[in-house]
Amino acid sequence: MGNKIEVKIEKCPIPIVWLDTSIITNLSICKSNPDKLQKVTHDRLSRIYELIYTYGRAGKIICPLAEQEQEVWIGRDDWLNTINELSLGIECICLKEIEDNQIHKAMKAYVEDKKVIELNYSDVFYEDPVDELKEALSQPFYVTLNYDIIFGAEYHRNKNPKLLNELNLKRENNVKNRVTFDQQLRSEIMGDINSLIKMAQDFFTGKTKEEDNFNAFWGAVNLSGILNYWNSLDSKKHGIKGLLSFYKSEYYSSLPFPDLTCSLFAKIMTDPQPIRSGDPMDIKHISTLMPFSDLFITDNAWSKFLNKKKYDQKYRTDICYIGDMGEIEQFFQKL
């Protein structure tokens, strides 16, 4: 098989605007308790809210909910009310499904030896968001749901510090051993599938600690699902060996999800600065949703890194933070 693979992404005819979880949190504070914010921050947030609210109701942009709520445990109802006002009830499918959809399309292209992988904005929504927006605007009201946290808040409170500690220990070791960004990037490419294989092996051989059984079980389930889909496409039934060949190929590494995930994890795993508690979820959001967005408003650190690496050009996305009000205003003026 040749190794020059092209990934084509069809973007939504109505521009998609994505907001980082922390921005939605501050938008909620801006509405309910504005004195807690500095004036410059308050003014920026007020303007961003006004722009998205106005242009959304004019049918000119879509600002979806996309699992940002999984990071929110305090003031959750106010937070959800804020994003629901801006999203008009339009939601993306879960991030894991977005990842799986990309991998399934790449697997099919790999098996059929096609050189082009086509991704569509509709792949990340339950229904075509253009139709959803038209329907929401044609009705006197729209209905939204305030979801509970998957597995409950306590599970995430216990899980996140442990995960963060493990990542920072590995990061410190990388920094100590002077592991470069490019070296870490190469190791990240196979990281996901190797991790699933190890979790499955540990689960079935009983090597996991009791507190790790749940994650090991889900690792085994995920690996089984991936392998079953692969076997349904691979007529020669190469099994895990064939699956690993796919993951080592450009068909996998060219996809937006691993392209961004591996680069962003390589950054935080070789950075002298400690990994922040929100970084892993930020990486999930960036790698699954940024390529399909037209305006992606994140924090300053991620905005600088993504633009420095020219991901804004690669995925045709305006990437900024709330301090880039000139760019944000310009984006809306062009609509």
C-alpha positions in Angstrom: 0.0 0.0 0.0 1.1 3.5 -0.8 1.6 5.8 2.2 0.3 9.1 1.0 -3.1 9.5 2.5 -5.4 12.5 2.2 -8.0 13.3 4.8 -10.9 15.6 3.5 -13.1 17.3 6.0 -16.4 18.8 4.8 -17.3 21.6 7.2 -20.8 22.7 8.1 -22.4 25.3 5.8 -23.4 27.2 8.9 -20.2 28.0 10.8 -19.6 26.1 14.1 -18.4 28.0 17.1 -16.9 26.0 20.0 -16.4 27.2 23.6 -14.0 25.8 26.2 -15.6 24.6 29.4 -13.9 27.4 31.5 -15.3 30.0 29.2 -18.9 28.7 29.6 -18.2 28.7 33.4 -17.1 32.3 33.3 -20.1 33.3 31.1 -22.3 31.8 33.8 -20.5 33.9 36.5 -20.7 36.9 34.2 -24.5 36.6 34.3 -25.1 35.6 37.9 -22.2 37.2 39.9 -20.4 39.7 37.6 -18.5 41.3 40.6 -16.4 38.2 40.8 -14.7 39.0 37.5 -12.3 41.7 36.6 -13.8 44.4 34.4 -11.8 43.5 31.3 -12.8 39.9 31.6 -16.4 40.7 32.2 -16.5 43.0 29.2 -14.9 40.4 26.9 -17.3 37.7 28.1 -20.3 39.9 27.8 -19.4 40.7 24.2 -18.8 37.0 23.3 -22.1 36.0 24.8 -23.9 38.8 22.9 -22.3 37.8 19.6 -23.1 34.1 19.9 -26.6 34.7 21.2 -27.4 37.2 18.5 -25.9 35.4 15.6 -27.2 32.0 16.7 -30.8 33.3 16.8 -30.2 34.8 13.4 -29.4 31.4 12.1 -25.8 32.4 11.2 -23.8 30.2 13.6 -24.1 27.0 15.6 -22.6 26.7 19.1 -23.2 23.1 20.3 -22.9 21.4 23.6 -20.1 18.8 23.3 -19.6 17.0 26.6 -18.1 20.1 28.3 -20.5 19.4 31.1 -18.6 16.4 32.2 -16.0 18.7 33.8 -18.6 20.7 35.7 -19.7 19.7 39.2 -20.3 23.0 41.0 -23.0 25.4 39.7 -23.9 22.8 37.2 -27.5 23.9 36.5 -26.5 27.5 35.9 -23.7 26.3 33.7 -26.0 24.1 31.6 -28.6 26.9 31.3 -25.9 29.2 29.9 -24.7 26.8 27.2 -28.3 25.7 26.4 -29.2 29.4 25.7 -26.4 29.5 23.2 -26.7 26.0 21.7 -30.5 26.1 21.2 -30.4 22.5 22.3 -28.0 21.3 19.5 -25.5 18.7 20.8 -22.6 16.7 19.5 -22.4 12.9 19.9 -20.1 11.7 22.6 -16.4 12.2 22.1 -15.7 8.5 22.0 -18.1 8.0 19.1 -16.4 10.8 17.2 -13.1 9.1 17.7 -14.6 5.7 16.7 -16.3 7.1 13.6 -12.9 8.4 12.3 -11.1 5.1 13.0 -13.8 3.1 11.3 -13.6 5.2 8.2 -9.8 4.9 8.2 -10.0 1.1 8.7 -12.3 0.8 5.7 -10.1 2.9 3.5 -7.0 0.9 4.6 -8.6 -2.5 3.8 -9.9 -1.2 0.5 -6.5 0.6 -0.3 -8.2 3.9 -0.9 -6.0 7.0 -0.6 -8.7 9.4 0.5 -10.6 9.4 3.9 -13.7 11.6 3.8 -15.0 13.1 7.1 -18.2 15.1 7.3 -19.4 17.6 9.9 -22.5 15.6 10.3 -20.4 12.7 11.7 -20.1 14.6 15.0 -23.8 15.3 15.5 -26.9 13.2 16.3 -28.7 14.9 13.4 -27.7 17.4 10.8 -27.2 20.6 12.9 -28.4 22.8 10.0 -31.8 21.1 10.2 -31.8 21.2 14.0 -31.1 25.0 14.0 -33.8 25.7 11.5 -36.3 23.6 13.6 -35.3 25.3 16.8 -35.7 28.8 15.3 -39.1 27.9 13.8 -40.6 26.9 17.2 -41.8 29.2 20.0 -39.6 27.2 22.4 -37.0 24.5 22.4 -36.4 21.6 24.9 -33.1 20.8 26.5 -32.0 18.3 29.2 -29.7 18.9 32.2 -27.8 15.6 32.3 -26.4 13.9 35.4 -22.6 13.3 35.4 -21.7 9.9 34.0 -20.7 7.6 36.9 -21.4 10.5 39.3 -19.3 13.4 40.5 -17.6 11.3 43.2 -16.1 9.0 40.7 -14.5 11.8 38.7 -13.3 13.6 41.9 -11.4 10.4 42.8 -10.3 9.5 39.3 -9.0 12.9 38.1 -6.3 13.5 40.8 -5.0 10.0 40.4 -4.7 10.3 36.6 -3.1 13.8 37.0 -0.5 12.5 39.4 0.3 9.5 37.2 0.8 11.8 34.1 2.9 14.3 36.1 5.2 11.6 37.3 5.8 10.4 33.8 6.2 14.0 32.6 8.8 14.6 35.4 10.7 11.5 34.3 10.6 12.7 30.6 12.0 16.1 31.6 14.7 14.5 33.7 15.7 12.3 30.8 15.5 15.2 28.4 12.9 13.4 26.2 12.2 15.7 23.2 8.8 16.6 21.8 9.5 14.6 18.6 10.6 11.5 20.6 7.5 11.7 22.7 5.3 12.2 19.7 6.5 9.0 18.1 5.7 7.0 21.3 2.2 8.6 21.5 1.1 7.3 18.1 0.7 3.7 19.4 -0.1 4.8 22.9 -3.9 4.3 22.8 -4.0 0.8 21.2 -1.1 -0.4 23.3 -2.8 0.8 26.5 -6.0 -1.0 25.6 -4.1 -4.2 24.9 -2.3 -4.0 28.2 -5.5 -3.3 30.1 -7.3 -6.2 28.4 -4.4 -8.5 29.2 -4.2 -7.4 32.8 -8.0 -7.8 33.2 -8.2 -11.3 31.8 -5.1 -12.5 33.7 -6.3 -11.0 37.0 -3.2 -8.7 37.3 -5.1 -5.5 38.0 -5.5 -4.1 41.5 -9.0 -4.0 42.8 -9.3 -0.3 42.4 -8.2 -0.6 38.7 -10.6 -3.4 37.7 -13.2 -1.0 36.4 -10.8 0.8 34.0 -9.3 -2.5 32.9 -12.7 -3.9 32.2 -13.6 -1.0 30.0 -10.2 -1.3 28.3 -11.0 -4.9 27.4 -14.5 -3.9 26.2 -13.1 -1.2 24.0 -10.4 -3.4 22.5 -13.0 -6.1 21.8 -15.2 -3.6 20.0 -12.3 -2.3 17.9 -11.1 -5.8 17.0 -14.6 -7.0 16.1 -15.0 -4.0 13.7 -11.6 -4.7 12.2 -12.4 -8.4 11.7 -15.7 -7.5 10.0 -13.6 -5.6 7.4 -10.5 -7.8 7.1 -11.4 -10.7 4.9 -8.1 -12.3 5.6 -8.8 -12.3 9.3 -5.4 -11.1 10.4 -6.8 -10.3 13.9 -4.7 -8.3 16.3 -1.6 -8.5 14.1 -3.6 -6.9 11.2 -5.1 -4.3 13.6 -1.7 -3.3 14.8 -0.5 -2.9 11.2 -3.4 -0.5 10.7 -2.5 1.6 13.8 1.1 1.8 12.6 0.0 3.1 9.1 -0.5 6.6 7.9 -4.3 5.8 7.6 -4.4 6.1 11.4 -1.9 8.8 12.1 -3.4 11.1 9.4 -6.7 11.2 11.2 -7.5 14.4 13.1 -8.0 12.7 16.4 -4.6 10.9 16.7 -2.9 13.8 14.9 -4.0 16.3 17.5 -4.1 14.0 20.5 -0.6 12.8 20.0 0.8 16.2 19.4 -0.9 17.7 22.4 0.1 14.9 24.8 3.6 15.1 23.5 3.6 18.8 24.5 2.4 18.3 28.0 4.5 15.2 28.6 7.7 17.1 27.8 6.9 20.4 29.4 8.8 21.5 32.5 5.5 23.0 33.8 3.1 20.7 35.6 0.1 19.3 33.7 -3.1 21.2 34.6 -6.2 19.3 35.9 -8.2 20.3 32.8 -5.5 19.4 30.2 -6.6 15.8 29.5 -10.2 16.8 28.8 -9.0 19.9 26.8 -7.1 17.5 24.6 -10.1 15.3 24.0 -12.2 18.4 23.0 -9.5 19.8 20.7 -8.8 16.6 19.0 -12.4 15.6 18.3 -14.1 19.0 17.7 -11.6 21.6 16.6 -11.2 20.2 13.1 -14.9 20.5 12.5 -15.2 24.0 14.0 -14.8 27.3 12.3 -14.1 29.4 15.4 -12.6 27.5 18.4 -12.3 29.6 21.6 -10.0 27.9 24.1 -7.5 29.1 26.7 -4.4 31.2 25.9 -1.9 28.4 26.3 -3.6 26.0 23.9 -4.4 28.8 21.4 -0.7 29.7 21.2 0.4 26.1 20.8 -2.1 25.2 18.2 -1.5 28.3 16.1 2.3 27.9 16.5 2.0 24.3 15.1 -0.2 25.8 12.3 -3.2 23.6 13.1 -5.4 26.6 12.4 -4.3 26.5 8.8 -4.3 22.7 8.5 -7.9 22.4 9.7 -9.2 25.8 8.5 -10.2 26.9 11.9 -9.8 30.3 13.7 -8.3 29.4 17.0 -8.2 32.0 19.7 -8.7 32.9 23.4 -11.0 35.5 24.9 -8.2 38.1 24.8 -8.2 37.9 21.0 -11.3 40.1 20.7 -10.2 41.6 17.5 -10.1 38.2 15.8 -13.4 37.2 17.3 -15.1 40.4 16.2 -13.7 39.9 12.7 -15.0 36.4 12.5 -18.6 37.5 13.2 -18.3 40.5 11.0 -17.6 38.2 8.0 -20.8 36.2 8.5 
